[in-house]
């Protein structure tokens, strides 16, 4: 998931540099949403491991 967010961030940077501002905005929005989903899933994963008594590191 983090890989997809980074890919869309790179696409947004390239599109912005080339002047495709609408495409850059869409790609940046997708990257932001995917990054937030990644963070939520990461926190849930840490909490589930902690509740089971496992190591979170």
N, C-alpha and C positions, 0 to 999 in steps of 0.2 A: 504494500500500500504506500509506503514511504517512497519507494522507487517511482510509482506513478505520479505522486505529488511532485517529486523532483523533475520528472520528465515534462510535466505540464508547466512547471516554473521555467524551465529552459525554453520551451516552446514560446511562452509568453515573452521572455526576454528577446529572443530572436525576432519574433513578430513585431515587437515594439521597436526594435532597432531598424527593421526594414520598412516601418511605416504602416503596418497593418494593425492599427490601434484597436479596432473592434475585435479582431481575433486575439490580440494580446490581452484584452480585458476579459474575454471569455476564458481563455486558458489560465489566466491568473485566478479567476474565480473558482475554476475547477480545482486548481492546485491548492487553494486555500481550504476548500471543502474537504478534499482528500486528506490534507494534513490534519485537520481537526478530527476527522474520523479516525485517523491513525493514532492520534494522541488519546482519544477516548478509549479505543480498544487496548492500547498499551496500559492505561491506568486500570481498566477492568481486569486485564491479565495479571497485573501486579497484585491487585486486591484478592483475586481468586487464589493465587499462589500463597499469599500471606495467610488467608483464612484456612487453607489446607495444611498449613504448618511447614510449607516448603520455603526454600530460600528465594528471595526476589532478585537476587543479584546473580 
